[in-house]
Amino acid sequence: MEVYCTRPRCARPKNHCPDLDDTTTLKTTPQKYCTNCGMPLLLDGRYVPIEALKRGGFGATFLARDRRIPGMPVCVVKQLQPAGNLTPDLLKTAERKFETEAEVQADIGRKHEQIPELFAYFPILVSSQQSGQTDQFFYLVQEYIEGQNLEDELVQKGKFSEQEALEVMQEILKILKFIHEQGIIHRDIKPSNIMRRRDGKLFLLDFGAVKQIAATSASTSSSTGIYTVGYAAPEQISGNRVFPATDIYALAATILNLLSGEDPSQLFDPYMNKWNWWKKVNINPDLRYILDKMLLPAVNDRFQSANQVLDALGQYLTSPTVFPTSFSSPGASNYKTQAAFAIGELLAGAAFSGFEGALIAIALLRLIQSPIVAFILASLILSSLIFAQTKRWISKSNLLIIAAVSVAVILLIPGIVRTQDIFISVIAALIAIAATALFRLIYQFLSRIM
């Protein structure tokens, strides 16, 4: 049996152990050590690394077997090594942070089926290859998801269709909604951290919060490993506080990568300091609007939650999207139902604004002597109503109620409005509907040719 040494830069990490081919010996051997560097091979006396999956700046990922469970099932062992030579105090801080983050990851893994379950976490302190020094490593043991990550899938099958990218977007948004409600920011959303299991279910991997353990040193460059260039939001790159909108930014960059087949850094114009992906990706202009809003540089200008993005997908996409069978998801039918009513909501909002604007203007002209003052007040009130609709403070179901209440209130004040004024307000609503529909057609036409 081959057992893989987990020490970084071990010259000969593969250890051939013929005695471990026997199951009884494998289960009872107290410990094995690397023949090259002396590193313990049986991690926590239990997990047997058999293959290196990935190495990075802060550690590595290994495929392993759990020799304490019947059948010795496969699991994933992630090794994290703090950057630099840490003082004893910093090392204790790293260990406390490791335990806290591991406990959080164990909790969310138990609660959400699309986050790999955490089986164990433990530190290992071993003699360094440099005389008189010791090395500290941290290990996470997780559920093994058999499948393919989206980075490899993109290389294998080519660019994703709009429908396929939407399926990924919706599923990951649901996971982000859950973790953000737990007060957790992932920090490293990208295709390689999204795994599609063999049955098609998507999983979110490699929570960036745990990587901060590895960046505990004072090195100025250590933070760069917590995110991936091209996917990271401006506030993350500058080392500032991160938010749920930080993950939303990275998800949008991920979707652009899947749609275009190009690294997000190739879709950003550093000279103009803005994204320039539209000519390389032909998608529904409403989806383009949503992705652009997710990618805005200022945090407060983006969607503030995953739920807001999910709502936008239902409210702005005007035509039902039919997902292929191989990419079907539980949320697909709900998405189609929501999308079919998006144009209705837009026109209902226009009718409401036209009707209310005309009614308010007429009432104020009768109450206030100065037409200019009346016009300014009517404009301010109408602008507030439109702003409330764009922020989703007023939903479609409330528009008719507000309009009815406003008519009732005005009718209670004698002499302010007449019957023909209600008719004029209805005409204003129809004009607003026609203008909105025309503007929307022009916008969609220009979006497709630009």
WOBEL-V954535 format. One record per pair of residues at least 6 apart in sequence whose C-alpha atoms are under 6 Angstrom apart, sorted by the first residue. I is the first residue (numbers start at 1). J is the second residue. If there is no record, write none. Layout:
i->{I;I}
j->{J;J}
This chain:
i->{1;1;1;1;1;2;2;2;3;3;3;4;4;4;4;5;5;20;27;31;32;33;33;33;42;46;47;47;48;48;49;49;50;50;51;51;52;53;53;54;54;58;58;58;59;59;59;60;60;61;61;62;62;63;64;64;64;65;65;65;65;66;66;75;75;75;76;76;76;77;77;78;78;79;79;80;80;81;81;82;82;83;83;83;84;94;98;101;106;109;109;109;110;114;115;115;116;117;117;118;119;119;120;120;121;121;122;122;123;123;124;124;125;125;126;126;127;128;128;146;147;147;147;148;148;149;149;149;149;150;150;150;151;151;159;159;159;160;160;163;173;177;186;186;187;188;188;189;189;190;193;194;194;195;195;196;208;211;215;230;230;231;231;232;233;233;245;249;249;252;253;257;257;260;267;267;268;268;268;269;286;286;293;294;294;296;314;314;314;315;315;316;317;318;318;318;318;319;320;320;320;321;347;350;350;351;351;351;354;354;354;355;355;355;355;357;358;359;361;363;364;365;366;388}
j->{16;17;18;20;21;15;16;17;15;49;50;13;14;49;50;13;41;26;67;42;41;39;40;41;48;67;65;66;64;65;63;64;63;64;62;63;62;61;62;60;61;80;81;214;79;80;81;78;79;77;78;76;77;76;74;75;76;72;73;74;75;72;73;142;143;144;141;142;144;140;141;139;140;138;139;137;138;137;214;214;215;214;215;217;217;213;213;210;118;115;116;117;117;203;203;204;143;142;143;142;141;142;140;141;139;140;138;139;137;138;136;137;135;136;134;135;134;134;135;197;196;197;198;195;196;192;194;195;196;191;192;194;191;192;258;259;261;258;259;323;306;306;207;208;208;208;227;250;251;254;205;203;204;202;203;202;226;226;222;264;265;250;253;250;246;249;304;294;295;291;264;263;264;281;276;277;274;275;276;275;316;317;302;302;303;302;335;338;339;339;342;342;339;339;340;342;343;340;336;339;340;336;433;432;433;429;432;433;428;429;432;425;426;428;429;382;425;425;378;416;374;374;416;394}
